[in-house]
Amino acid sequence: MNVNVTEKAQQEIKRIMEKKGSNGKDLRIYIAGVG
């Protein structure tokens, strides 16, 4: 896995956590989509 992709994914996860109030289900779905 490319380090740049991982960094982008972490930034997106932070955004999602801020927008959704760290909704665990949305976060898991996003991680599953990236992985």
VMD Tcl script that draws the C-alpha trace (Angstrom):
set ca {
  {0.00 0.00 0.00}
  {1.29 3.44 -0.91}
  {2.14 5.71 2.03}
  {0.54 8.69 0.26}
  {-2.72 6.78 -0.11}
  {-2.64 5.91 3.59}
  {-2.08 9.55 4.56}
  {-4.97 10.66 2.34}
  {-7.19 7.99 3.87}
  {-6.32 9.18 7.38}
  {-7.20 12.75 6.41}
  {-10.54 11.61 4.98}
  {-11.24 9.59 8.13}
  {-10.61 12.71 10.24}
  {-13.04 14.67 8.05}
  {-15.69 11.97 8.32}
  {-15.26 11.81 12.10}
  {-15.70 15.58 12.33}
  {-18.73 15.66 10.01}
  {-20.56 12.61 11.35}
  {-19.55 13.02 14.99}
  {-17.25 9.97 14.76}
  {-19.98 7.56 13.68}
  {-18.38 4.11 13.94}
  {-20.49 2.50 11.21}
  {-19.68 5.15 8.58}
  {-16.00 4.94 9.52}
  {-15.94 1.15 9.14}
  {-17.69 1.35 5.77}
  {-15.16 3.94 4.56}
  {-12.18 1.86 5.76}
  {-13.65 -1.22 4.06}
  {-13.99 0.79 0.84}
  {-10.37 1.97 0.99}
  {-8.96 -1.43 1.99}
}
mol new
graphics top color blue
foreach p $ca { graphics top sphere $p radius 0.5 }
foreach p [lrange $ca 0 end-1] q [lrange $ca 1 end] { graphics top cylinder $p $q radius 0.2 }
display resetview
